[in-house]
Amino acid sequence: MNKDNTLIQLEPSWKNQLADEFSKPYMQQLKQFLQQEKQAKKTIYPKGALIFNAFNLTPFDEVKVVIIGQDPYHGPHQAHGLCFSVLPGVRVPPSLVNIYKELQADLNIKPVQHGCLESWAKQGVLLLNTVLTVEQGKAGSHQDKGWEEFTDQVILKLNARQKPVIFVLWGKYAESKAKLIDPQRHTILKSAHPSPFSASRFLGNRHFSTINRILQSRGAEPINWQLAEMN
């Protein structure tokens, strides 16, 4: 993040929506915090070029669905800017294992051996963590530093959009964002979080088929949830 908005590597339609945020005091404080962490030789995930990956893969006008996560995975080679997703070659995390189980039960989609969800993002599924960075090995370490204010603005920008969006809120933290969304204009789907601690209440929500049914009723292309295997 740089004071000069021309140096922010952000997809143009999102940059158009969010450019003003980067000059606000909270964002300048967040930038300063991240610089101090880097100077202290702390390892931050994801790497800088991938912090805004969700936006770069899913342009503002192409967003059909928003799945809201919390903060990035904090282990090596995992986080790449998309909630619930990990880079190829990394073991599929427990929450994503349960998401795959629900996909199989709901749409008979066989789980793949990787956890990279980029193909969903490229079809209009914004995989939005509400905190976009984390220190290695320290879950939640960058909460309350300013990211939540930024990503709340993301939700508000989508809420103000004429074209309706399906917001998917899994777990109490994600559900807290419902207050930013107009349910008269947009669809809100809620369930327990796919974490192993609440998976018994997550499984059976049938959100994937529900999303596609809603999209088709609006004349939009449904999401192909089937991920391709990677070598």
Accessible surface in RSA format (square Angstrom, percent):
REM  Atomic radii and reference values for relative SASA: ProtOr
REM  Chains: A
REM  Algorithm: Lee & Richards
REM  Probe-radius: 1.40
REM  Slices: 20
REM RES _ NUM      All-atoms   Total-Side   Main-Chain    Non-polar    All polar
REM                ABS   REL    ABS   REL    ABS   REL    ABS   REL    ABS   REL
RES MET A   1    65.04  33.7   9.89   6.5  55.15 131.3  12.24  10.4  52.80  70.0
RES ASN A   2    58.33  40.2  56.19  54.3   2.14   5.1   6.78  16.3  51.55  49.8
RES LYS A   3   150.25  73.3 132.52  81.3  17.74  42.2  76.83  69.2  73.42  78.2
RES ASP A   4    68.61  48.1  59.70  59.4   8.92  21.1  28.73  67.6  39.88  39.8
RES ASN A   5    42.60  29.4  38.97  37.7   3.63   8.7  15.58  37.5  27.01  26.1
RES THR A   6   103.77  73.8  82.55  83.7  21.22  50.6  77.09 103.5  26.68  40.3
RES LEU A   7   113.10  63.0  92.38  66.1  20.72  52.1  96.64  67.9  16.45  44.3
RES ILE A   8     8.66   4.9   1.40   1.0   7.26  17.5   4.43   3.2   4.23  11.5
RES GLN A   9   137.54  76.9 122.40  89.5  15.14  36.1  52.37 111.5  85.17  64.6
RES LEU A  10    13.37   7.4   0.00   0.0  13.37  33.6   1.41   1.0  11.97  32.2
RES GLU A  11    33.04  19.0  26.51  20.1   6.53  15.5  18.17  35.1  14.87  12.1
RES PRO A  12   103.80  75.7  96.72  88.2   7.09  25.8  99.20  81.9   4.60  28.6
RES SER A  13    27.08  22.9  17.74  23.7   9.34  21.5  25.02  53.3   2.06   2.9
RES TRP A  14     0.00   0.0   0.00   0.0   0.00   0.0   0.00   0.0   0.00   0.0
RES LYS A  15    50.31  24.5  50.20  30.8   0.11   0.3  30.30  27.3  20.01  21.3
RES ASN A  16   120.89  83.4  91.95  88.9  28.94  69.7  22.17  53.4  98.72  95.4
RES GLN A  17    49.64  27.8  40.54  29.6   9.10  21.7   2.79   5.9  46.85  35.5
RES LEU A  18     0.13   0.1   0.00   0.0   0.13   0.3   0.13   0.1   0.00   0.0
RES ALA A  19    26.13  24.0  25.34  39.1   0.79   1.8  25.73  36.2   0.40   1.0
RES ASP A  20   108.66  76.1 104.23 103.7   4.43  10.5  26.52  62.4  82.13  81.9
RES GLU A  21     6.82   3.9   6.82   5.2   0.00   0.0   0.62   1.2   6.20   5.1
RES PHE A  22     3.80   1.9   1.37   0.8   2.44   6.3   1.57   1.0   2.23   6.4
RES SER A  23    78.49  66.3  56.51  75.4  21.97  50.6  39.18  83.4  39.31  55.1
RES LYS A  24    79.69  38.9  77.65  47.6   2.03   4.8  48.39  43.6  31.30  33.3
RES PRO A  25    99.53  72.5  93.79  85.5   5.74  20.9  99.41  82.1   0.13   0.8
RES TYR A  26    23.88  11.2  19.97  11.4   3.91  10.2  21.35  16.0   2.53   3.1
RES MET A  27     2.22   1.1   1.51   1.0   0.71   1.7   1.51   1.3   0.71   0.9
RES GLN A  28    44.20  24.7  39.37  28.8   4.83  11.5  31.72  67.5  12.48   9.5
RES GLN A  29   115.62  64.7 110.78  81.0   4.85  11.5  37.24  79.3  78.38  59.4
RES LEU A  30     0.00   0.0   0.00   0.0   0.00   0.0   0.00   0.0   0.00   0.0
RES LYS A  31    33.95  16.6  33.55  20.6   0.40   1.0  15.67  14.1  18.28  19.5
RES GLN A  32   102.12  57.1 101.18  73.9   0.94   2.2  22.80  48.5  79.31  60.2
RES PHE A  33    35.71  17.9  34.05  21.1   1.66   4.3  35.02  21.2   0.70   2.0
RES LEU A  34    26.08  14.5  23.04  16.5   3.04   7.6  23.68  16.6   2.40   6.4
RES GLN A  35    86.31  48.3  83.89  61.3   2.43   5.8  29.88  63.6  56.44  42.8
RES GLN A  36    96.62  54.0  91.93  67.2   4.69  11.2  31.66  67.4  64.96  49.3
RES GLU A  37    18.96  10.9  18.96  14.3   0.00   0.0   0.00   0.0  18.96  15.5
RES LYS A  38   158.87  77.5 151.97  93.2   6.90  16.4  94.62  85.2  64.25  68.4
RES GLN A  39   136.92  76.6 112.60  82.3  24.32  57.9  49.56 105.5  87.36  66.3
RES ALA A  40    60.61  55.7  30.41  46.9  30.20  68.7  42.57  59.9  18.04  47.8
RES LYS A  41   182.97  89.3 154.44  94.8  28.53  67.9 103.79  93.4  79.18  84.3
RES LYS A  42    81.70  39.9  66.27  40.7  15.43  36.7  38.38  34.5  43.32  46.1
RES THR A  43    63.64  45.3  54.01  54.8   9.62  22.9  29.61  39.8  34.03  51.4
RES ILE A  44    36.48  20.8  22.25  16.6  14.23  34.3  22.25  16.0  14.23  38.6
RES TYR A  45    30.86  14.4  30.86  17.6   0.00   0.0  24.52  18.4   6.34   7.8
RES PRO A  46     2.59   1.9   0.18   0.2   2.40   8.7   0.95   0.8   1.63  10.2
RES LYS A  47   140.45  68.5 130.85  80.3   9.60  22.9  79.65  71.7  60.80  64.8
RES GLY A  48    56.02  69.1   0.00   N/A  56.02  69.1  30.99  85.0  25.04  56.1
RES ALA A  49    70.28  64.6  44.60  68.8  25.68  58.4  50.32  70.9  19.96  52.9
RES LEU A  50    37.23  20.7  37.23  26.6   0.00   0.0  37.23  26.1   0.00   0.0
RES ILE A  51    26.23  14.9  24.98  18.6   1.24   3.0  24.98  18.0   1.24   3.4
RES PHE A  52    15.06   7.5  14.38   8.9   0.68   1.8  14.42   8.7   0.64   1.8
RES ASN A  53    14.37   9.9  14.19  13.7   0.18   0.4   0.18   0.4  14.19  13.7
RES ALA A  54     2.90   2.7   2.70   4.2   0.19   0.4   2.90   4.1   0.00   0.0
RES PHE A  55     0.36   0.2   0.36   0.2   0.00   0.0   0.36   0.2   0.00   0.0
RES ASN A  56    55.66  38.4  37.27  36.0  18.39  44.3  20.97  50.5  34.69  33.5
RES LEU A  57    36.62  20.4  27.87  19.9   8.75  22.0  29.42  20.7   7.20  19.4
RES THR A  58     0.64   0.5   0.25   0.3   0.40   0.9   0.64   0.9   0.00   0.0
RES PRO A  59    27.79  20.3  27.79  25.3   0.00   0.0  27.79  22.9   0.00   0.0
RES PHE A  60    11.89   5.9  11.89   7.4   0.00   0.0  11.89   7.2   0.00   0.0
RES ASP A  61    91.23  63.9  84.55  84.2   6.67  15.8  32.05  75.4  59.17  59.0
RES GLU A  62    98.91  56.8  92.76  70.2   6.15  14.6  37.62  72.8  61.29  50.0
RES VAL A  63     0.52   0.3   0.00   0.0   0.52   1.2   0.00   0.0   0.52   1.4
RES LYS A  64    40.61  19.8  37.91  23.3   2.70   6.4  30.87  27.8   9.75  10.4
RES VAL A  65     0.00   0.0   0.00   0.0   0.00   0.0   0.00   0.0   0.00   0.0
RES VAL A  66     0.00   0.0   0.00   0.0   0.00   0.0   0.00   0.0   0.00   0.0
RES ILE A  67     1.83   1.0   1.83   1.4   0.00   0.0   1.83   1.3   0.00   0.0
RES ILE A  68     1.55   0.9   0.00   0.0   1.55   3.7   0.00   0.0   1.55   4.2
RES GLY A  69     7.10   8.8   0.00   N/A   7.10   8.8   7.10  19.5   0.00   0.0
RES GLN A  70    70.14  39.2  63.73  46.6   6.41  15.3  17.48  37.2  52.66  39.9
RES ASP A  71    31.73  22.2  16.30  16.2  15.43  36.5   0.00   0.0  31.73  31.6
RES PRO A  72     9.20   6.7   3.89   3.6   5.30  19.3   6.59   5.4   2.61  16.2
RES TYR A  73    51.09  23.9  46.75  26.6   4.35  11.3  48.88  36.7   2.21   2.7
RES HIS A  74    67.58  36.9  66.24  46.0   1.34   3.4  43.93  45.3  23.65  27.5
RES GLY A  75    15.53  19.2   0.00   N/A  15.53  19.2  15.10  41.4   0.43   1.0
RES PRO A  76    73.72  53.7  65.19  59.4   8.53  31.0  65.54  54.1   8.18  50.8
RES HIS A  77   137.64  75.2 127.75  88.8   9.89  25.3  88.07  90.8  49.57  57.7
RES GLN A  78    40.16  22.5  39.56  28.9   0.61   1.4   3.61   7.7  36.55  27.7
RES ALA A  79    10.49   9.6   1.58   2.4   8.91  20.3   3.28   4.6   7.21  19.1
RES HIS A  80     1.11   0.6   0.89   0.6   0.21   0.5   0.19   0.2   0.91   1.1
RES GLY A  81    10.13  12.5   0.00   N/A  10.13  12.5   6.05  16.6   4.08   9.1
RES LEU A  82     4.97   2.8   0.00   0.0   4.97  12.5   0.00   0.0   4.97  13.4
RES CYS A  83     1.44   1.1   0.85   0.9   0.59   1.4   1.44   3.6   0.00   0.0
RES PHE A  84    19.06   9.5  12.37   7.7   6.69  17.4  13.20   8.0   5.86  16.8
RES SER A  85     0.28   0.2   0.00   0.0   0.28   0.6   0.00   0.0   0.28   0.4
RES VAL A  86     0.00   0.0   0.00   0.0   0.00   0.0   0.00   0.0   0.00   0.0
RES LEU A  87    56.91  31.7  56.91  40.7   0.00   0.0  56.91  40.0   0.00   0.0
RES PRO A  88    65.50  47.7  47.09  42.9  18.41  66.9  47.24  39.0  18.26 113.5
RES GLY A  89    85.09 104.9   0.00   N/A  85.09 104.9  44.38 121.8  40.70  91.2
RES VAL A  90    29.19  19.2  21.00  19.0   8.19  19.7  25.69  22.3   3.50   9.5
RES ARG A  91   190.03  79.8 170.38  86.9  19.65  46.8  86.96 118.8 103.07  62.5
RES VAL A  92    20.55  13.5  16.83  15.2   3.73   9.0  16.83  14.6   3.73  10.1
RES PRO A  93     6.67   4.9   4.12   3.8   2.55   9.3   6.67   5.5   0.00   0.0
RES PRO A  94    65.02  47.4  59.94  54.6   5.08  18.5  64.25  53.0   0.77   4.8
RES SER A  95    16.71  14.1  15.89  21.2   0.83   1.9   4.12   8.8  12.59  17.6
RES LEU A  96     0.00   0.0   0.00   0.0   0.00   0.0   0.00   0.0   0.00   0.0
RES VAL A  97    58.74  38.6  57.81  52.3   0.93   2.2  58.35  50.7   0.38   1.0
RES ASN A  98    10.29   7.1  10.29   9.9   0.00   0.0   0.00   0.0  10.29   9.9
RES ILE A  99     1.28   0.7   1.28   1.0   0.00   0.0   1.28   0.9   0.00   0.0
RES TYR A 100     8.73   4.1   8.25   4.7   0.48   1.3   8.69   6.5   0.04   0.1
RES LYS A 101   107.94  52.7 102.47  62.9   5.47  13.0  57.91  52.1  50.03  53.3
RES GLU A 102     1.50   0.9   1.50   1.1   0.00   0.0   0.00   0.0   1.50   1.2
RES LEU A 103     3.46   1.9   3.46   2.5   0.00   0.0   3.46   2.4   0.00   0.0
RES GLN A 104    77.95  43.6  73.06  53.4   4.90  11.7  16.22  34.5  61.74  46.8
RES ALA A 105    79.41  73.0  44.69  69.0  34.71  79.0  56.49  79.5  22.92  60.7
RES ASP A 106    13.07   9.2   0.00   0.0  13.07  30.9   0.74   1.7  12.32  12.3
RES LEU A 107    59.51  33.1  38.15  27.3  21.35  53.7  43.53  30.6  15.98  43.0
RES ASN A 108   130.22  89.8 111.34 107.6  18.88  45.5  28.15  67.8 102.06  98.7
RES ILE A 109    23.43  13.3  22.53  16.8   0.90   2.2  23.17  16.7   0.26   0.7
RES LYS A 110   153.09  74.7 149.47  91.7   3.62   8.6  92.37  83.1  60.72  64.7
RES PRO A 111    42.85  31.2  35.46  32.3   7.39  26.9  39.05  32.2   3.80  23.6
RES VAL A 112    10.87   7.2   5.46   4.9   5.41  13.0   5.46   4.7   5.41  14.7
RES GLN A 113   150.81  84.3 124.56  91.0  26.25  62.5  51.20 109.0  99.61  75.5
RES HIS A 114    10.20   5.6   9.71   6.7   0.50   1.3  10.20  10.5   0.00   0.0
RES GLY A 115     0.02   0.0   0.00   N/A   0.02   0.0   0.00   0.0   0.02   0.0
RES CYS A 116     3.96   3.0   3.20   3.6   0.76   1.8   0.00   0.0   3.96   4.3
RES LEU A 117     0.84   0.5   0.84   0.6   0.00   0.0   0.84   0.6   0.00   0.0
RES GLU A 118    50.43  29.0  50.27  38.0   0.16   0.4   6.26  12.1  44.17  36.1
RES SER A 119    47.55  40.2  41.33  55.2   6.22  14.3  43.33  92.3   4.22   5.9
RES TRP A 120     2.37   1.0   2.37   1.1   0.00   0.0   2.37   1.3   0.00   0.0
RES ALA A 121     0.40   0.4   0.01   0.0   0.39   0.9   0.01   0.0   0.39   1.0
RES LYS A 122   129.85  63.3 103.04  63.2  26.81  63.8  57.01  51.3  72.84  77.6
RES GLN A 123    53.11  29.7  42.02  30.7  11.08  26.4  37.17  79.1  15.94  12.1
RES GLY A 124     3.10   3.8   0.00   N/A   3.10   3.8   1.37   3.8   1.72   3.9
RES VAL A 125     0.00   0.0   0.00   0.0   0.00   0.0   0.00   0.0   0.00   0.0
RES LEU A 126     0.00   0.0   0.00   0.0   0.00   0.0   0.00   0.0   0.00   0.0
RES LEU A 127     1.07   0.6   0.85   0.6   0.22   0.5   0.85   0.6   0.22   0.6
RES LEU A 128     0.22   0.1   0.13   0.1   0.10   0.2   0.22   0.2   0.00   0.0
RES ASN A 129    11.00   7.6  10.12   9.8   0.88   2.1   1.21   2.9   9.79   9.5
RES THR A 130     0.02   0.0   0.02   0.0   0.00   0.0   0.02   0.0   0.00   0.0
RES VAL A 131     0.04   0.0   0.04   0.0   0.00   0.0   0.04   0.0   0.00   0.0
RES LEU A 132     8.31   4.6   5.84   4.2   2.47   6.2   6.91   4.9   1.40   3.8
RES THR A 133     0.29   0.2   0.11   0.1   0.18   0.4   0.11   0.1   0.18   0.3
RES VAL A 134     0.00   0.0   0.00   0.0   0.00   0.0   0.00   0.0   0.00   0.0
RES GLU A 135    20.75  11.9  20.75  15.7   0.00   0.0   1.37   2.6  19.38  15.8
RES GLN A 136    74.52  41.7  64.32  47.0  10.21  24.3  14.43  30.7  60.10  45.6
RES GLY A 137    52.71  65.0   0.00   N/A  52.71  65.0  25.68  70.5  27.02  60.5
RES LYS A 138   112.20  54.7 106.77  65.5   5.43  12.9  69.11  62.2  43.09  45.9
RES ALA A 139    73.36  67.5  45.50  70.2  27.86  63.4  45.71  64.4  27.65  73.3
RES GLY A 140    22.35  27.6   0.00   N/A  22.35  27.6   9.06  24.9  13.29  29.8
RES SER A 141    33.39  28.2  10.76  14.4  22.63  52.1  22.37  47.6  11.02  15.4
RES HIS A 142     0.85   0.5   0.68   0.5   0.18   0.4   0.68   0.7   0.18   0.2
RES GLN A 143    54.59  30.5  47.36  34.6   7.23  17.2   6.17  13.1  48.42  36.7
RES ASP A 144   130.61  91.5  98.72  98.3  31.89  75.4  36.45  85.8  94.17  93.9
RES LYS A 145    85.92  41.9  70.71  43.4  15.21  36.2  25.78  23.2  60.13  64.1
RES GLY A 146    13.83  17.1   0.00   N/A  13.83  17.1  10.90  29.9   2.93   6.6
RES TRP A 147     0.24   0.1   0.24   0.1   0.00   0.0   0.24   0.1   0.00   0.0
RES GLU A 148    31.99  18.4  31.99  24.2   0.00   0.0  26.03  50.3   5.96   4.9
RES GLU A 149    89.22  51.2  82.93  62.7   6.29  15.0  30.37  58.7  58.86  48.1
RES PHE A 150     0.00   0.0   0.00   0.0   0.00   0.0   0.00   0.0   0.00   0.0
RES THR A 151     0.02   0.0   0.02   0.0   0.00   0.0   0.00   0.0   0.02   0.0
RES ASP A 152    33.46  23.4  33.46  33.3   0.00   0.0   6.49  15.3  26.97  26.9
RES GLN A 153    45.94  25.7  45.94  33.6   0.00   0.0   0.36   0.8  45.58  34.6
RES VAL A 154     0.00   0.0   0.00   0.0   0.00   0.0   0.00   0.0   0.00   0.0
RES ILE A 155     0.01   0.0   0.01   0.0   0.00   0.0   0.01   0.0   0.00   0.0
RES LEU A 156    65.14  36.3  61.06  43.7   4.08  10.3  61.41  43.1   3.73  10.0
RES LYS A 157    66.58  32.5  63.13  38.7   3.45   8.2  15.06  13.6  51.52  54.9
RES LEU A 158     0.00   0.0   0.00   0.0   0.00   0.0   0.00   0.0   0.00   0.0
RES ASN A 159    25.49  17.6  25.49  24.6   0.00   0.0   0.00   0.0  25.49  24.6
RES ALA A 160    75.84  69.7  49.74  76.8  26.11  59.4  55.64  78.4  20.21  53.5
RES ARG A 161    23.81  10.0  16.66   8.5   7.16  17.0  23.44  32.0   0.37   0.2
RES GLN A 162   160.10  89.5 142.95 104.5  17.15  40.8  65.23 138.9  94.87  72.0
RES LYS A 163   117.17  57.2 111.01  68.1   6.16  14.7  75.65  68.1  41.53  44.2
RES PRO A 164    48.24  35.2  42.06  38.3   6.18  22.5  42.36  35.0   5.88  36.5
RES VAL A 165     0.00   0.0   0.00   0.0   0.00   0.0   0.00   0.0   0.00   0.0
RES ILE A 166     0.00   0.0   0.00   0.0   0.00   0.0   0.00   0.0   0.00   0.0
RES PHE A 167     0.00   0.0   0.00   0.0   0.00   0.0   0.00   0.0   0.00   0.0
RES VAL A 168     0.12   0.1   0.00   0.0   0.12   0.3   0.00   0.0   0.12   0.3
RES LEU A 169     0.00   0.0   0.00   0.0   0.00   0.0   0.00   0.0   0.00   0.0
RES TRP A 170     4.29   1.7   1.78   0.9   2.51   5.9   1.78   1.0   2.51   4.1
RES GLY A 171     9.04  11.2   0.00   N/A   9.04  11.2   9.04  24.8   0.00   0.0
RES LYS A 172   177.42  86.6 164.40 100.9  13.02  31.0 119.74 107.8  57.68  61.4
RES TYR A 173    71.22  33.2  61.15  34.8  10.06  26.2  64.71  48.6   6.51   8.0
RES ALA A 174     3.31   3.0   2.58   4.0   0.73   1.7   2.58   3.6   0.73   1.9
RES GLU A 175    57.69  33.1  50.73  38.4   6.96  16.6   7.28  14.1  50.40  41.2
RES SER A 176    51.97  43.9  36.94  49.3  15.03  34.6  44.35  94.4   7.62  10.7
RES LYS A 177    13.22   6.4  13.22   8.1   0.00   0.0   0.13   0.1  13.09  13.9
RES ALA A 178    19.60  18.0  14.75  22.8   4.85  11.0  14.98  21.1   4.62  12.2
RES LYS A 179   160.95  78.5 118.18  72.5  42.76 101.8 110.45  99.4  50.50  53.8
RES LEU A 180    28.69  16.0  23.07  16.5   5.62  14.1  26.89  18.9   1.80   4.8
RES ILE A 181     9.66   5.5   0.00   0.0   9.66  23.3   1.49   1.1   8.17  22.2
RES ASP A 182    44.05  30.9  38.78  38.6   5.27  12.5  18.77  44.2  25.28  25.2
RES PRO A 183    87.03  63.4  68.10  62.1  18.93  68.8  68.10  56.2  18.93 117.7
RES GLN A 184   162.04  90.6 126.75  92.6  35.29  84.0  48.22 102.6 113.82  86.3
RES ARG A 185    87.99  36.9  71.34  36.4  16.65  39.6  55.13  75.3  32.87  19.9
RES HIS A 186     7.09   3.9   0.29   0.2   6.80  17.4   1.74   1.8   5.36   6.2
RES THR A 187    31.06  22.1  26.85  27.2   4.22  10.0  19.91  26.7  11.15  16.9
RES ILE A 188    41.51  23.6  15.64  11.7  25.87  62.3  15.64  11.3  25.87  70.2
RES LEU A 189    22.64  12.6  20.76  14.8   1.88   4.7  22.64  15.9   0.00   0.0
RES LYS A 190   106.53  52.0  82.50  50.6  24.03  57.2  38.39  34.6  68.14  72.6
RES SER A 191    16.89  14.3   5.25   7.0  11.64  26.8  16.89  36.0   0.00   0.0
RES ALA A 192    15.03  13.8   2.28   3.5  12.75  29.0   9.16  12.9   5.86  15.5
RES HIS A 193    61.51  33.6  60.36  42.0   1.16   3.0  43.34  44.7  18.17  21.1
RES PRO A 194     0.00   0.0   0.00   0.0   0.00   0.0   0.00   0.0   0.00   0.0
RES SER A 195    20.03  16.9  20.03  26.7   0.00   0.0  18.23  38.8   1.81   2.5
RES PRO A 196    81.71  59.6  56.89  51.9  24.83  90.2  59.18  48.9  22.53 140.0
RES PHE A 197   198.61  99.4 162.75 100.8  35.86  93.3 169.27 102.6  29.34  84.0
RES SER A 198    13.72  11.6  12.83  17.1   0.88   2.0  10.95  23.3   2.76   3.9
RES ALA A 199    11.38  10.5  11.27  17.4   0.11   0.2  11.27  15.9   0.11   0.3
RES SER A 200   101.29  85.6  70.14  93.6  31.15  71.8  53.94 114.9  47.35  66.3
RES ARG A 201   162.20  68.1 139.48  71.1  22.72  54.1  70.26  96.0  91.94  55.7
RES PHE A 202     0.00   0.0   0.00   0.0   0.00   0.0   0.00   0.0   0.00   0.0
RES LEU A 203    68.97  38.4  52.37  37.5  16.59  41.7  52.73  37.0  16.23  43.7
RES GLY A 204    56.49  69.7   0.00   N/A  56.49  69.7  33.02  90.6  23.47  52.6
RES ASN A 205    30.97  21.4   6.24   6.0  24.73  59.5  16.73  40.3  14.24  13.8
RES ARG A 206   125.67  52.8 125.67  64.1   0.00   0.0  47.06  64.3  78.61  47.6
RES HIS A 207    11.30   6.2  11.30   7.9   0.00   0.0   3.99   4.1   7.31   8.5
RES PHE A 208     0.28   0.1   0.28   0.2   0.00   0.0   0.28   0.2   0.00   0.0
RES SER A 209    15.57  13.2  12.22  16.3   3.35   7.7  12.47  26.5   3.11   4.4
RES THR A 210    27.70  19.7  27.70  28.1   0.00   0.0  18.53  24.9   9.17  13.9
RES ILE A 211     0.78   0.4   0.78   0.6   0.00   0.0   0.78   0.6   0.00   0.0
RES ASN A 212    21.85  15.1  21.85  21.1   0.00   0.0   8.75  21.0  13.10  12.7
RES ARG A 213   144.34  60.6 141.11  71.9   3.23   7.7  69.59  95.1  74.76  45.3
RES ILE A 214    34.76  19.8  33.13  24.7   1.63   3.9  34.76  25.0   0.00   0.0
RES LEU A 215     4.54   2.5   4.54   3.2   0.00   0.0   4.54   3.2   0.00   0.0
RES GLN A 216   108.02  60.4  90.70  66.3  17.32  41.2  24.08  51.2  83.95  63.7
RES SER A 217    94.94  80.2  50.11  66.9  44.83 103.3  50.46 107.4  44.48  62.3
RES ARG A 218    88.98  37.4  51.68  26.3  37.31  88.8  40.53  55.4  48.46  29.4
RES GLY A 219    73.39  90.5   0.00   N/A  73.39  90.5  36.70 100.7  36.69  82.2
RES ALA A 220    29.08  26.7  16.46  25.4  12.62  28.7  24.43  34.4   4.65  12.3
RES GLU A 221   127.72  73.3 118.75  89.8   8.97  21.4  44.65  86.4  83.07  67.8
RES PRO A 222    42.24  30.8  36.09  32.9   6.15  22.4  36.09  29.8   6.15  38.2
RES ILE A 223     4.54   2.6   0.00   0.0   4.54  10.9   0.35   0.3   4.19  11.4
RES ASN A 224    92.79  64.0  84.99  82.1   7.81  18.8  31.05  74.7  61.74  59.7
RES TRP A 225     2.82   1.1   0.85   0.4   1.97   4.6   0.85   0.5   1.97   3.2
RES GLN A 226    76.77  42.9  67.25  49.1   9.52  22.7  41.90  89.2  34.87  26.4
RES LEU A 227     8.42   4.7   5.29   3.8   3.13   7.9   5.50   3.9   2.92   7.9
RES ALA A 228    77.92  71.6  62.85  97.0  15.07  34.3  71.06 100.1   6.86  18.2
RES GLU A 229   101.20  58.1  74.87  56.6  26.34  62.7  59.30 114.7  41.90  34.2
RES MET A 230    91.93  47.6  64.11  42.4  27.83  66.3  63.71  54.2  28.22  37.4
RES ASN A 231   204.38 140.9 130.41 126.0  73.97 178.1  68.72 165.4 135.66 131.1
END  Absolute sums over single chains surface
CHAIN  1 A    11068.9       8897.8       2171.1       5956.7       5112.2
END  Absolute sums over all chains
TOTAL         11068.9       8897.8       2171.1       5956.7       5112.2
